[in-house]
C-alpha cells in the first residue's frame, strides 16, 4: 500500500506559483491569482507565470516555471489547457517543486484522450515523487490560515474558521458545506481534489487525523479509488480520536452511474461501502443536511458513553412529541440523580414535570435567572449526555430570552445543548443563537436523526490492522483474468484440507459406487450432482434427500443423472456426491466471500438456504476479521433473534459460528491473490455445542487451488 503523503508544506505554503495567471477580469486564472495576492495571507511570494504577460498589476509575470527566480517554491497551481499541463508538471520536477494543483479539466472525465493524459501524470508522480492534486478540481482552501488556492469568487466570503476538516469529491457541494458551516464551529481545511490522479481522499483523511487543530472530519464521496488505503486512513483517524462522518453518493443505480461519470472512479456497492464504514468507525449519513448537522454536533463534543438524552422545553406537547421521536430512534433517555430532582423541584412550579422530558411550563419564562439555573442543573447531572431544547414558536422578547439562556449556560458546561427552532418565523432568538455558534436545528426529527448517529455505542467493533492487504489489488475494469469454478466436491475437498468442519462425503462415478459410499458413510445420506456447469442443483433435479438404503442410493444415482441430462443436456457430469445428512432442527445460514472492486475481499454473513433470495438479510465485513468483528456481524442482520432462540428454541451454537467466520476470513486471506468467490450455503448451525457445518460449498478463483482430482468412472457392466 502506498504510504500517505506528508502534506505539511502543501497546506501552509510559503511561496507559490500560479501557472496560467491572467489579467483578464473574471477569468479563472485572474480569480485564482487575485485570491492568493489580495485575499490570502501567504507568508512568502506569489509568482505569476504566463508567457502572454510581462506584468500583472504591479508584479512581474514570468514566461515559465523554468525561468522563475531561484528559491524554494512549495506549490505550483496549474490552470492551463489540458494539453499544456504535462509540460508544466515536468518543469515542476526540474525545479524540485514538491506539489502541484492541477485545476484544468479535460482529463479522464472527458474521454479516452483525457484518460491517457491523466495516466501520463500518474506515471510522472510514481517515477519522480511529485505530488499532484487534481486534475479537474476547484483547488484547496486553508480557512484557518486564510490561504485560498482556488479560483472561486466566494473564497473571501467563506472564512468562518474552526476545527472541522472537509474532504469532498465535488467542488460545488463542498462549497455548499463550507457555507453551511458559516456560523459557529467552522472549517479548518477543505480538500477537493477532483479526479485524484495522485493525492486522494485517504491522504487528506490521514493529514487531518494527525492535525491537532482538526476535531472532526467530514467526507463527501462519489467514488473510491483504493478501498484498502481508505480503510487504513479511517483506522488512523479512529486511533487519533478524530470522528469521521461520511456521505457516500451512489445508493441507487442512477446515482452510481452519475458518480462514476463525474469522478471516473469506482462507486462501489452501497451495502459493502456502508458495512466497511461501520467496521472502521466512520459515521455514515444520508444527505448533506445530516453531514452538516452531525459534523457540527461532533465538533461540540460527543455525548458521554453510558449517558442519556434530556429533552427540556416549556411546552408539554412539544416535550411529548420530542420524546416520541427519540423513542422511535432508540435514543437512551437520561435518568436524573436525586440531587438533580431536588434542585428542579425547588426551582419549578408544582405543576411542572421535573422528570425527563422536562416541561418547565411557561411560568419559568418570567424569571431568567431561574430558567438559567434549571438548565444548568440538568447539564451538570452526570447521567445527561446532551440536552435537546425544542422551541416551538417565536415569542419575540420571550424567546429572545430563552436563546440568551441557552447561550449563557452553554458557556459554562461541557454538556452539548442542542436548540431546535420549530417556527418558520426566524425571530431575534434564532438570529442570536446562530450568531453565537449554536446553530439551531429546524425540526425535532432532524435533530434526533443527527443525535442518533453520534450517540456512543458500547463495544464498537475494531477493524483489522492497516498493514493487512487481503486482496486489495482487485482486477481493474477491462482486465481479463482467468476464472476457474470448482465443483462442490472439489471445493469441499480443498476446505477439508484446510480444516473446515464438513460432513463425511465421497464422490461416486456409478450407481454401484454410490451404494457402497452410502454404506460406508452411514445412513441417511444426501446425494447431489457434481458438475462445474450446474450452479443450481435443485432446479435441475440434481439433489436427493433422505436416502436410507444401498438400493435407494443406487436408484438415486441413476435418477439424478437422468434428470440432469434432461434439464442441462450439455453439462459436464463428474459424478454424484454422497454425503452424510445432518439431523433436522438446525438453522441455516450463509457465509461467503467475494472480491469487491473497491475494498478487495469482503465477507458476507446472513440467513441461508431458501432465505437468501427472499429475505436478503445479510451483513458485511472487510477481510481480515477479528473476533469482535465476527461477533458484531452476527448482531448486524435484521433477524438476529432467530439465532438467539425464539419461542422456546435453544440458542444456536454462536461460538462455533464465530469460529467458522474467522476460519473463512483466514482462508480467504491466505488465497487473496487468486480467490474471487467462496460461498458456504447453507451452513447447518446446531444448538449450542453442536457446531456449524457447511452443507454446500462453492469456490471461484483465477487459477488452480490444488483441489484433488475426481475419481475415474467405472465401466458400465
C-alpha positions in Angstrom: 0.0 0.0 0.0 1.3 3.5 -0.9 2.2 5.5 2.2 0.2 8.6 3.0 1.7 11.8 1.6 3.2 14.4 4.0 1.1 17.5 3.2 2.6 19.9 5.8 4.2 22.2 3.1 1.1 21.8 0.9 -1.5 23.1 3.4 0.6 26.0 4.6 3.0 27.0 1.8 5.5 29.9 1.9 5.9 30.5 -1.8 3.6 29.5 -4.6 3.5 29.9 -8.4 0.3 30.4 -10.5 0.8 28.8 -13.9 -1.9 30.4 -16.1 -2.3 33.6 -14.0 -4.2 36.2 -16.0 -5.0 39.9 -16.1 -8.3 39.2 -17.9 -11.1 40.2 -15.5 -13.4 37.3 -14.3 -11.2 34.6 -15.9 -10.3 31.6 -13.7 -6.6 32.5 -13.9 -7.4 36.0 -12.7 -9.6 34.9 -9.8 -7.0 32.4 -8.7 -4.2 34.9 -8.7 -6.4 37.5 -7.0 -7.4 35.1 -4.3 -3.8 34.5 -3.4 -2.5 38.0 -3.8 -5.3 40.1 -2.3 -7.4 37.8 -0.1 -4.9 35.2 1.2 -2.2 35.5 3.9 0.7 33.9 2.0 3.9 34.2 4.1 6.2 34.4 1.1 5.8 35.3 -2.6 3.1 34.5 -5.2 4.7 34.2 -8.6 2.6 34.7 -11.8 3.5 32.5 -14.7 2.1 33.2 -18.2 4.1 33.9 -21.4 1.3 36.2 -22.6 2.2 38.9 -19.9 5.3 40.5 -18.7 3.4 42.0 -15.7 0.1 41.5 -13.9 -0.8 44.5 -11.8 2.3 45.8 -10.2 4.0 42.3 -10.1 6.3 40.7 -12.8 4.9 37.8 -14.7 7.3 35.0 -15.8 7.1 33.1 -19.1 7.6 29.7 -17.5 8.3 27.9 -14.2 11.8 27.2 -15.6 12.5 30.9 -15.7 11.3 31.8 -12.2 13.9 33.3 -9.8 15.9 30.9 -7.6 14.4 29.8 -4.3 12.1 27.2 -2.9 8.5 27.1 -4.2 6.2 24.8 -2.3 3.1 24.6 -4.6 2.5 25.2 -8.3 -1.1 26.0 -9.2 -1.7 25.0 -12.8 -4.7 26.4 -14.7 -3.9 26.0 -18.3 -5.2 23.9 -21.2 -5.1 20.2 -20.5 -2.6 19.7 -23.4 -0.1 22.1 -21.7 -0.4 20.6 -18.2 2.3 17.9 -18.6 4.9 20.4 -19.7 4.2 22.5 -16.6 4.5 19.4 -14.4 7.8 18.4 -15.9 9.1 21.9 -15.1 7.9 21.4 -11.5 10.0 18.3 -11.3 13.0 20.2 -12.7 12.6 23.0 -10.2 12.0 20.5 -7.3 8.6 21.9 -6.6 7.0 19.1 -4.4 3.3 19.8 -5.0 1.2 20.8 -8.0 -2.6 21.6 -8.0 -4.0 21.0 -11.5 -7.3 22.7 -11.8 -7.7 22.2 -15.5 -10.4 19.9 -16.8 -10.3 17.7 -19.9 -8.8 14.5 -18.4 -10.4 11.1 -17.5 -13.8 12.8 -17.2 -13.7 13.8 -20.8 -12.9 10.5 -22.6 -10.1 8.3 -23.8 -7.7 11.1 -24.9 -8.0 12.8 -21.5 -7.7 9.5 -19.7 -4.3 8.9 -21.5 -3.1 12.4 -20.3 -4.1 11.5 -16.8 -2.2 8.2 -16.9 0.9 10.1 -18.0 0.5 12.4 -14.9 0.2 9.3 -12.7 3.3 7.8 -14.2 5.2 11.0 -13.7 4.2 11.1 -10.0 5.3 7.4 -9.5 8.6 8.0 -11.2 9.6 11.4 -9.7 7.8 11.7 -6.3 5.9 14.8 -7.5 2.6 15.0 -5.7 -0.3 16.2 -7.9 -3.7 17.4 -6.5 -6.4 17.1 -9.2 -6.9 17.4 -12.1 -10.4 18.8 -12.7 -10.7 20.4 -9.3 -11.6 23.7 -7.6 -8.4 23.8 -5.6 -7.6 23.7 -1.9 -8.6 26.1 0.9 -6.9 26.5 4.3 -9.6 28.6 6.0 -7.9 28.9 9.4 -4.7 30.3 7.9 -6.5 32.2 5.2 -4.9 30.6 2.2 -7.2 30.2 -0.9 -5.5 28.2 -3.6 -8.8 28.3 -5.5 -10.4 30.2 -8.4 -13.8 30.5 -6.5 -15.0 34.1 -6.2 -16.7 33.0 -2.9 -13.4 32.3 -1.1 -13.1 35.8 0.5 -16.6 35.5 1.9 -16.4 31.9 3.3 -13.8 32.4 6.0 -15.5 31.1 9.2 -12.7 29.1 10.6 -12.9 26.2 13.1 -12.0 22.6 13.8 -13.9 20.8 11.1 -11.9 19.2 8.3 -13.6 18.6 4.9 -12.6 16.3 2.0 -15.1 16.3 -0.9 -15.1 14.8 -4.4 -17.4 17.6 -5.7 -16.4 21.2 -5.7 -20.0 22.7 -5.8 -21.3 20.5 -2.9 -18.0 21.1 -1.0 -18.6 24.8 -1.2 -22.2 24.2 -0.1 -20.9 22.5 3.1 -18.4 25.3 3.7 -21.2 27.9 3.5 -23.4 25.7 5.7 -20.8 26.0 8.4 -20.6 29.8 8.2 -21.7 30.1 11.9 -20.3 28.5 15.0 -17.6 25.9 14.6 -16.4 26.4 11.0 -13.9 24.7 8.7 -10.2 24.5 9.1 -9.2 22.7 5.9 -11.1 21.8 2.8 -9.7 19.4 0.2 -11.4 18.8 -3.1 -9.1 17.0 -5.5 -11.3 16.2 -8.4 -10.1 13.2 -10.3 -7.5 12.3 -7.7 -4.7 11.2 -10.1 -2.2 11.1 -7.2 -3.3 12.7 -3.9 -6.6 11.1 -2.8 -9.2 11.2 -0.1 -7.2 8.8 2.2 -4.2 11.2 2.1 -6.4 14.0 3.2 -8.0 11.9 6.0 -4.6 11.0 7.3 -3.4 14.6 7.2 -6.4 15.8 9.1 -6.3 12.8 11.6 -2.8 14.0 12.5 -3.6 17.7 12.6 -4.1 18.8 16.3 -6.4 21.6 15.3 -8.9 19.4 13.5 -11.6 17.9 15.8 -13.9 16.1 13.3 -13.6 15.1 9.6 -16.4 15.3 7.1 -16.3 13.4 3.8 -18.4 13.7 0.7 -17.5 10.9 -1.6 -18.7 9.8 -5.0 -16.1 7.1 -5.8 -13.5 5.0 -4.1 -10.1 4.8 -5.8 -8.4 2.5 -3.3 -10.5 0.9 -0.6 -7.6 -0.5 1.4 -5.9 2.9 1.6 -9.2 4.4 2.6 -9.7 2.0 5.5 -6.2 2.5 6.7 -6.8 6.2 6.8 -10.1 5.7 8.7 -8.3 3.4 11.1 -5.7 6.2 11.7 -8.4 8.7 12.4 -10.0 6.4 14.9 -6.6 5.8 16.6 -6.2 9.6 16.9 -9.7 10.1 18.3 -11.0 12.0 15.2 -14.6 11.1 14.3 -15.2 10.7 10.6 -18.6 11.5 9.1 -19.2 10.3 5.5 -21.8 10.9 2.9 -21.3 8.4 0.1 -23.2 9.1 -3.1 -24.3 6.1 -5.1 -27.1 4.3 -3.2 -29.2 4.0 -6.4 -28.2 2.7 -9.8 -28.7 6.2 -11.3 -26.5 7.6 -8.5 -23.8 5.1 -9.2 -23.8 6.0 -12.9 -23.6 9.7 -12.2 -20.9 9.3 -9.6 -18.7 7.2 -11.9 -19.1 9.5 -14.9 -18.2 12.5 -12.7 -15.1 11.1 -10.9 -14.1 8.3 -13.2 -13.7 6.1 -10.1 -15.5 3.1 -8.6 -18.8 4.0 -6.9 -18.9 0.5 -5.3 -21.8 -1.4 -3.7 -23.8 0.7 -1.3 -24.2 -2.2 1.1 -20.4 -3.0 1.1 -19.5 0.6 1.5 -21.8 1.1 4.5 -20.5 -2.1 6.1 -16.9 -1.1 5.7 -17.5 2.4 7.0 -19.2 0.9 10.1 -16.4 -1.6 10.6 -13.8 1.2 10.7 -15.7 3.5 12.9 -16.9 6.1 10.4 -20.4 7.5 10.8 -22.4 7.3 7.6 -25.2 9.8 6.9 -27.9 10.1 4.2 -27.7 13.6 2.9 -26.0 17.0 3.1 -28.1 18.3 5.9 -27.1 15.3 8.1 -23.5 15.7 7.1 -23.5 19.3 8.3 -25.6 18.5 11.4 -23.5 15.5 12.6 -20.1 17.2 12.0 -21.4 20.3 13.9 -22.5 18.2 16.8 -19.3 16.2 17.0 -17.3 19.5 16.9 -19.2 20.5 20.0 -18.3 17.1 21.6 -20.0 13.7 21.6 -22.2 12.6 24.4 -20.5 10.7 27.2 -20.7 6.9 26.9 -23.4 5.5 29.1 -25.3 8.8 29.3 -28.8 9.6 28.1 -30.6 12.4 26.4 -32.6 15.0 28.3 -35.5 16.7 26.5 -36.1 20.2 28.0 -38.7 22.6 26.9 -41.6 24.8 28.2 -44.4 23.1 26.2 -45.9 19.9 27.3 -47.0 18.9 23.7 -43.5 19.6 22.4 -42.0 17.5 25.2 -44.2 14.6 24.3 -43.6 14.9 20.6 -39.8 15.0 21.0 -39.8 12.1 23.4 -41.9 10.0 21.0 -39.4 10.7 18.1 -36.4 10.0 20.4 -38.0 6.7 21.5 -38.6 5.6 17.9 -34.9 6.3 17.2 -33.9 4.2 20.3 -32.0 7.0 21.9 -31.4 6.4 25.6 -33.2 8.8 27.9 -31.3 10.2 30.9 -32.5 9.3 34.5 -31.8 12.2 36.8 -29.9 11.9 40.1 -31.7 12.6 43.4 -29.8 15.8 43.7 -31.0 17.0 40.3 -34.6 16.1 41.1 -34.4 18.0 44.3 -32.9 21.1 42.7 -35.6 21.1 39.9 -38.4 20.7 42.4 -37.2 23.8 44.3 -36.9 25.9 41.1 -40.1 24.9 39.2 -43.8 25.2 40.0 -45.6 22.2 41.4 -47.5 21.5 38.2 -44.2 21.3 36.1 -42.9 17.9 35.0 -39.5 17.5 36.6 -38.8 14.1 35.3 -37.3 13.5 31.8 -38.7 15.0 29.5 -38.7 18.3 31.5 -41.7 20.6 30.9 -40.9 23.8 32.8 -44.2 25.3 31.8 -44.3 28.9 30.5 -44.2 30.2 34.1 -40.4 30.0 34.3 -40.0 32.3 31.3 -40.8 35.2 33.5 -37.7 34.5 35.6 -34.5 34.5 33.5 -32.2 33.6 36.5 -34.4 30.6 37.4 -34.5 29.4 33.8 -30.7 29.6 33.6 -30.3 27.7 36.8 -32.7 24.9 35.8 -30.8 24.4 32.5 -27.5 24.5 34.4 -28.7 21.9 36.9 -29.7 19.5 34.2 -26.4 20.0 32.2 -24.4 19.2 35.4 -26.3 15.9 36.0 -23.7 13.1 35.4 -26.3 10.9 33.6 -27.1 13.6 30.9 -25.1 13.3 27.7 -26.8 16.1 25.8 -29.8 18.4 26.2 -32.3 18.8 23.4 -34.2 22.1 23.7 -37.1 22.4 21.3 -38.5 25.9 21.0 -42.0 25.5 19.3 -42.8 29.1 18.5 -41.3 32.6 18.2 -42.5 34.7 21.1 -40.4 37.8 20.4 -38.7 39.0 23.5 -39.6 35.9 25.5 -37.9 33.6 23.1 -35.0 36.1 22.8 -34.6 35.5 26.5 -34.7 31.7 26.1 -32.0 31.9 23.4 -29.8 34.1 25.7 -30.3 31.5 28.5 -29.1 28.7 26.2 -26.1 30.8 25.2 -25.2 31.7 28.8 -25.4 28.1 30.1 -23.6 26.6 27.2 -20.5 28.8 28.0 -20.2 27.1 31.5 -20.9 23.5 30.7 -19.3 20.7 28.6 -22.7 19.1 28.0 -24.0 19.9 24.5 -27.2 21.9 24.4 -29.0 21.4 21.0 -31.6 24.1 20.3 -34.4 23.3 17.8 -36.2 26.4 16.3 -39.5 24.9 15.2 -41.2 28.0 13.9 -41.0 29.3 10.3 -40.7 32.8 11.8 -36.9 33.2 12.3 -37.1 35.9 15.0 -34.4 37.5 17.1 -33.9 34.5 19.2 -32.9 32.4 16.2 -30.5 35.0 15.0 -29.0 35.3 18.4 -28.3 31.5 18.7 -26.8 31.4 15.2 -24.5 34.4 15.8 -23.2 32.7 18.9 -22.4 29.5 17.1 -25.4 27.5 18.4 -27.0 27.0 15.0 -30.5 25.7 15.7 -32.0 22.7 14.0 -35.2 23.5 12.2 -37.1 20.3 13.2 -37.1 17.9 16.1 -36.8 14.9 13.8 -33.7 16.3 12.1 -32.1 16.9 15.5 -33.0 13.4 16.7 -31.7 11.8 13.4 -28.3 13.6 13.9 -28.1 12.6 17.6 -28.9 9.0 16.8 -25.8 8.9 14.5 -23.4 10.1 17.2 -24.7 8.6 20.4 -21.9 6.3 21.6 -22.4 2.5 21.4 -20.7 0.1 23.7 -18.3 -2.4 22.3 -17.8 -0.9 18.9 -16.0 -3.4 16.6 -12.4 -2.8 15.7 -11.1 -3.0 12.2 -8.2 -5.1 11.1 -4.8 -3.6 11.3 -3.8 -1.4 8.4 -0.9 -3.4 7.3 -3.1 -6.3 6.2 -3.7 -6.4 2.4 -6.3 -9.2 1.8 -7.0 -8.9 -1.9 -6.5 -5.2 -2.2 -5.5 -5.4 -5.8 -8.8 -6.4 -7.4 -8.7 -6.9 -11.2 -9.4 -3.5 -12.8 -12.1 -2.8 -15.3 -11.1 -4.0 -18.7 -8.6 -6.6 -17.5 -9.2 -10.2 -18.4 -8.5 -12.6 -15.6 -8.9 -16.4 -15.7 -11.9 -17.7 -13.9 -12.0 -21.3 -12.6 -15.1 -22.5 -10.8 -14.5 -25.6 -8.6 -17.3 -28.1 -8.2 -18.9 -28.6 -4.8 -16.8 -31.8 -4.4 -13.6 -30.0 -5.3 -14.4 -27.1 -3.1 -15.2 -29.3 -0.1 -12.0 -31.3 -0.6 -10.0 -28.1 -0.5 -11.8 -26.8 2.5 -11.4 -30.1 4.3 -7.7 -30.0 3.8 -7.8 -26.5 5.4 -9.6 -27.9 8.5 -13.1 -26.8 7.9 -15.9 -28.7 9.6 -17.7 -30.7 6.8 -20.0 -33.8 6.6 -18.4 -37.0 5.6 -18.7 -37.4 1.8 -17.5 -39.3 -1.3 -17.8 -38.8 -5.0 -19.4 -41.7 -6.9 -18.9 -42.3 -10.6 -21.5 -45.1 -10.8 -24.6 -46.4 -9.1 -22.6 -49.2 -7.5 -20.0 -46.7 -6.1 -22.9 -44.6 -4.8 -24.4 -47.6 -2.9 -21.0 -48.6 -1.4 -20.2 -45.0 -0.4 -23.6 -44.6 1.3 -23.0 -47.7 3.3 -19.5 -46.6 4.4 -20.7 -43.1 5.4 -23.9 -44.3 7.2 -27.5 -43.6 6.6 -29.3 -41.3 6.0 -27.4 -39.6 3.2 -28.0 -36.8 0.7 -26.9 -37.1 -2.9 -26.0 -34.2 -5.3 -24.8 -33.9 -8.8 -21.2 -32.9 -9.3 -20.8 -30.6 -12.3 -18.9 -27.4 -12.9 -21.7 -26.3 -15.3 -24.6 -26.5 -12.9 -24.9 -23.8 -10.3 -28.5 -24.5 -9.1 -28.5 -28.3 -8.5 -32.1 -28.5 -7.0 -33.7 -26.8 -10.0 -32.0 -29.2 -12.4 -33.2 -32.3 -10.5 -29.7 -32.9 -9.2 -30.5 -33.4 -5.5 -32.0 -36.3 -3.5 -32.5 -36.2 0.3 -33.1 -38.8 3.0 -31.5 -41.8 1.2 -31.7 -44.7 3.8 -30.6 -47.9 1.9 -28.0 -49.0 -0.6 -30.6 -49.8 -3.2 -32.1 -46.3 -2.7 -28.7 -44.8 -3.2 -28.1 -46.7 -6.5 -31.6 -45.7 -7.7 -31.0 -42.1 -6.7 -27.7 -42.0 -8.7 -29.4 -43.1 -11.9 -32.4 -40.7 -11.2 -30.1 -37.7 -10.7 -28.1 -38.4 -13.8 -31.2 -38.8 -15.9 -32.9 -35.7 -14.6 -29.8 -33.5 -15.1 -29.3 -34.9 -18.6 -32.9 -33.7 -19.5 -32.5 -30.3 -17.7 -29.0 -29.5 -18.9 -28.1 -31.7 -21.9 -24.6 -30.1 -22.4 -23.5 -30.1 -18.8 -20.3 -31.9 -17.9 -21.1 -34.6 -15.3 -18.2 -35.6 -13.0 -20.2 -37.8 -10.7 -22.6 -37.7 -7.7 -21.6 -36.5 -4.3 -22.8 -38.9 -1.5 -22.8 -37.1 1.9 -23.9 -37.7 5.4 -27.2 -36.0 6.1 -27.3 -33.9 9.3 -30.3 -34.0 11.7 -33.3 -31.7 11.3 -33.7 -28.7 13.6 -30.6 -26.8 12.8 -30.7 -23.2 11.5 -29.4 -22.5 8.0 -27.0 -19.5 7.5 -24.7 -18.3 4.7 -21.0 -17.4 5.0 -19.5 -16.1 1.8 -16.6 -14.1 0.4 -16.4 -12.1 -2.8 -14.0 -9.6 -4.3 -15.3 -6.1 -4.2 -13.9 -3.7 -6.8 -13.1 -1.0 -4.2 -12.2 -2.9 -1.0 -10.9 -6.3 -2.1 -12.1 -9.4 -0.3 -15.3 -8.9 1.7 -17.1 -11.4 3.9 -20.8 -11.7 3.9 -23.0 -13.4 6.6 -26.7 -13.9 6.7 -29.6 -16.2 6.9 -29.0 -19.0 4.4 -30.8 -21.7 2.4 -34.1 -20.7 1.0 -34.0 -17.3 2.9 -31.1 -15.9 0.9 -33.1 -14.6 -2.0 -36.4 -14.0 -0.2 -35.2 -12.1 2.9 -31.9 -10.8 1.7 -30.9 -10.4 5.3 -27.1 -10.1 5.2 -24.3 -8.1 6.7 -20.7 -7.5 5.5 -17.2 -7.0 6.8 -13.9 -6.4 5.0 -11.3 -9.2 5.4 -9.4 -9.9 7.6 -11.8 -10.1 10.5 -11.0 -10.1 14.2 -13.1 -11.9 16.9 -15.1 -8.8 17.7 -15.9 -8.2 14.0 -17.3 -11.8 13.8 -19.3 -11.3 16.9 -20.8 -7.9 15.8 -21.5 -9.4 12.3 -23.9 -11.9 13.9 -25.8 -9.0 15.6 -26.0 -6.9 12.4 -28.6 -8.9 10.5 -32.2 -7.9 11.0 -33.3 -11.3 12.2 -30.5 -12.0 14.6 -33.1 -13.1 17.2 -33.6 -16.3 15.1 -30.1 -17.3 16.0 -30.5 -16.5 19.7 -33.6 -18.6 20.0 -37.3 -17.6 19.8 -40.5 -19.1 21.3 -38.6 -21.7 23.5 -36.0 -22.6 20.9 -32.4 -23.0 22.3 -29.8 -20.6 21.1 -27.7 -21.7 18.1 -24.0 -22.5 18.5 -22.9 -18.9 18.1 -19.4 -19.6 19.3 -18.9 -22.3 16.6 -20.4 -19.8 14.0 -17.9 -17.1 15.1 -15.1 -19.7 14.7 -16.3 -20.6 11.2 -16.5 -17.0 10.1 -12.9 -16.4 11.3 -11.8 -19.6 9.6 -13.3 -18.4 6.3 -11.6 -15.0 6.7 -8.3 -16.6 7.3 -8.7 -19.0 4.3 -9.6 -16.0 2.1 -6.6 -14.0 3.3 -4.3 -16.9 2.6 -5.6 -17.2 -1.0 -6.0 -13.4 -1.5 -4.1 -13.4 -4.8 -6.4 -15.9 -6.6 -9.7 -16.1 -4.7 -12.7 -14.5 -6.4 -15.6 -16.0 -4.6 -16.3 -18.5 -1.8 -19.8 -19.4 -0.6 -20.9 -21.8 2.1 -24.6 -22.0 1.8 -26.3 -23.4 3.6 -24.2 -23.8 6.8 -26.0 -26.1 9.2 -26.0 -24.4 12.6 -26.9 -26.7 15.5 -27.8 -25.8 19.1 -25.1 -24.7 21.5 -22.3 -27.3 21.4 -23.2 -29.0 18.2 -21.2 -26.9 15.8 -21.5 -25.1 12.4 -21.1 -27.3 9.4 -21.1 -26.3 5.7 -23.5 -28.4 3.7 -22.7 -26.8 0.3 -19.6 -25.0 -0.9 -18.5 -23.1 -4.0 -15.1 -21.7 -4.8 -14.3 -19.5 -7.8 -10.6 -18.4 -8.4 -8.4 -17.0 -11.0 -6.4 -20.2 -11.2 -6.0 -23.7 -9.7 -6.1 -24.1 -5.9 -4.7 -27.6 -5.9 -8.0 -29.4 -5.4 -7.9 -33.2 -5.6 -8.8 -34.8 -8.9 -12.2 -36.6 -9.4 -12.3 -40.4 -9.3 -12.3 -42.3 -12.5 -15.7 -43.5 -13.8 -16.4 -47.3 -13.7 -17.1 -49.0 -17.0 -20.7 -49.9 -17.4 -21.4 -53.6 -16.8 
